[in-house]
Amino acid sequence: MSGGAKLIDGKAIAAEIRTEIKHDVESMKRIVPGLATVLVGERTDSSTYVRMKIKACKECSMNSIHRSLPDTASEEEVLQAVEELNRDESVHGILVQLPLPSHINEERILSSVSIEKDVDGFHVVNIGKLAMKGRTPLFVPCTPRGCVELLKRSGVQIAGKEVVVIGRSNIVGLPVSMLLIHENATVTIAHSRTADLPGVVRRADIVIAAVGRSEMVKGDWVKPGCIIIDVGINSKPDSSKKSGYRLVGDVDFEECRKIASMITPVPGGVGPMTIAMLLRNCVDAAMRKEREVNE
Ligand SMILES: Nc1nc2c(c(=O)[nH]1)N[C@@H](CN(C=O)c1ccc(C(=O)N[C@@H](CCC(=O)O)C(=O)O)cc1)CN2
């Protein structure tokens, strides 16, 4: 491509989705959707993400409730906070910000969230249904749902495409692969131990990079005209920035934009979609509740 890839503007698409969400919230008669955030510890990145989620709720006329626990909190204390939110009728969605401190069993905490309020889609029942044919999970994890939404809203036909997902995490790699299979793509899950990773990635019509390694995917790894969704958010030292670093993805943007037909930037690509999809999931939960109340 001589002109370079078209940018998939995640910030603009997320803003469009948030306008739709606000409209849905304001059309609800009996319920104001409420999102609960649980933060254990004080990691700077996690605190920033939680703050962004709370701000996004406000902008969409939604309520938010926040529970903060110290990083010394016991597993029982985190479970108790989740249980209280499970019982709270003003809360329609609960998210426990990840990662949790290493002494806490993540699976136990995530499975303690009521499946009707599991807006992150990480409960084993919701993930299990996503992994099965003919089952419908109540919620789909936000970043994977955001990737698919970016493709659809950019006019990309997914069915029949060869997709290579790089990364096999529970948050992104595995669930996005399942979602894309349900969209009738042919999906290969590649990872750091895949033999001839560049050769595998070169087969893809659509590349989803979610491996967590700065600028790993190079220009000569990708097929001309392919579509690249970069999920990575890595900081890279940059002395020209006040902070001393800048954010980069898992894809070498400057090299790959010359080869691909469409590409997401970092920042401003998948990241904003994660929060938009979280709000979508929470409002869907509240709308489901409102329908039950009306019956
Ligand atoms: N419980 C969860 N924990 C985590 C999730 C998740 O979906 N649920 N995902 C990530 C972090 N995350 C949300 O929690 C998240 C990451 C990035 C962004 C984002 O908008 N990034 C911006 C850049 C922001 C910056 O300047 O730092 C962008 O890419 O443009 C939103 C949410 C791990 N934990």
The ligand as an SDF file (V2000), in Angstrom:
LIG
                    3D

 34 36  0  0  0  0  0  0  0  0999 V2000
  -11.0720   -6.2730   35.5580 N   0  0  0  0  0  0  0  0  0  0  0  0
  -10.3320   -5.9400   34.4830 C   0  0  0  0  0  0  0  0  0  0  0  0
   -9.0240   -5.7230   34.6260 N   0  0  0  0  0  0  0  0  0  0  0  0
   -8.2950   -5.3830   33.5220 C   0  0  0  0  0  0  0  0  0  0  0  0
   -8.9090   -5.2380   32.2530 C   0  0  0  0  0  0  0  0  0  0  0  0
  -10.2860   -5.5210   32.1450 C   0  0  0  0  0  0  0  0  0  0  0  0
  -10.9010   -5.4650   31.0370 O   0  0  0  0  0  0  0  0  0  0  0  0
  -10.9730   -5.8470   33.2820 N   0  0  0  0  0  0  0  0  0  0  0  0
   -8.1780   -4.7770   31.1650 N   0  0  0  0  0  0  0  0  0  0  0  0
   -6.8740   -4.1940   31.3790 C   0  0  0  0  0  0  0  0  0  0  0  0
   -6.8380   -2.7400   31.7330 C   0  0  0  0  0  0  0  0  0  0  0  0
   -7.9510   -1.8720   31.3010 N   0  0  0  0  0  0  0  0  0  0  0  0
   -9.1200   -1.9420   31.9520 C   0  0  0  0  0  0  0  0  0  0  0  0
   -9.2420   -2.3730   33.0480 O   0  0  0  0  0  0  0  0  0  0  0  0
   -7.7460   -0.8170   30.3560 C   0  0  0  0  0  0  0  0  0  0  0  0
   -6.5470   -0.6500   29.7030 C   0  0  0  0  0  0  0  0  0  0  0  0
   -6.3500    0.4450   28.8380 C   0  0  0  0  0  0  0  0  0  0  0  0
   -7.3560    1.3700   28.6220 C   0  0  0  0  0  0  0  0  0  0  0  0
   -7.1550    2.5660   27.7750 C   0  0  0  0  0  0  0  0  0  0  0  0
   -8.1000    3.2620   27.4820 O   0  0  0  0  0  0  0  0  0  0  0  0
   -5.9190    2.8880   27.3750 N   0  0  0  0  0  0  0  0  0  0  0  0
   -5.6190    4.0870   26.6450 C   0  0  0  0  0  0  0  0  0  0  0  0
   -4.3280    4.6810   27.1840 C   0  0  0  0  0  0  0  0  0  0  0  0
   -4.4920    5.1010   28.6260 C   0  0  0  0  0  0  0  0  0  0  0  0
   -3.2160    5.6820   29.2200 C   0  0  0  0  0  0  0  0  0  0  0  0
   -2.8570    6.7730   28.8170 O   0  0  0  0  0  0  0  0  0  0  0  0
   -2.6420    5.0140   30.0960 O   0  0  0  0  0  0  0  0  0  0  0  0
   -5.4590    3.7940   25.1560 C   0  0  0  0  0  0  0  0  0  0  0  0
   -5.0660    2.6780   24.8100 O   0  0  0  0  0  0  0  0  0  0  0  0
   -5.7260    4.6920   24.3760 O   0  0  0  0  0  0  0  0  0  0  0  0
   -8.5510    1.1900   29.2660 C   0  0  0  0  0  0  0  0  0  0  0  0
   -8.7380    0.1070   30.1160 C   0  0  0  0  0  0  0  0  0  0  0  0
   -6.1470   -4.9340   32.5090 C   0  0  0  0  0  0  0  0  0  0  0  0
   -6.9790   -5.1240   33.6480 N   0  0  0  0  0  0  0  0  0  0  0  0
  1  2  1  0
  2  3  2  0
  2  8  1  0
  3  4  1  0
  4  5  2  0
  4 34  1  0
  5  6  1  0
  5  9  1  0
  6  7  2  0
  6  8  1  0
  9 10  1  0
 10 11  1  0
 10 33  1  0
 11 12  1  0
 12 13  1  0
 12 15  1  0
 13 14  2  0
 15 16  1  0
 15 32  2  0
 16 17  2  0
 17 18  1  0
 18 19  1  0
 18 31  2  0
 19 20  2  0
 19 21  1  0
 21 22  1  0
 22 23  1  0
 22 28  1  0
 23 24  1  0
 24 25  1  0
 25 26  2  0
 25 27  1  0
 28 29  2  0
 28 30  1  0
 31 32  1  0
 33 34  1  0
M  END
$$$$
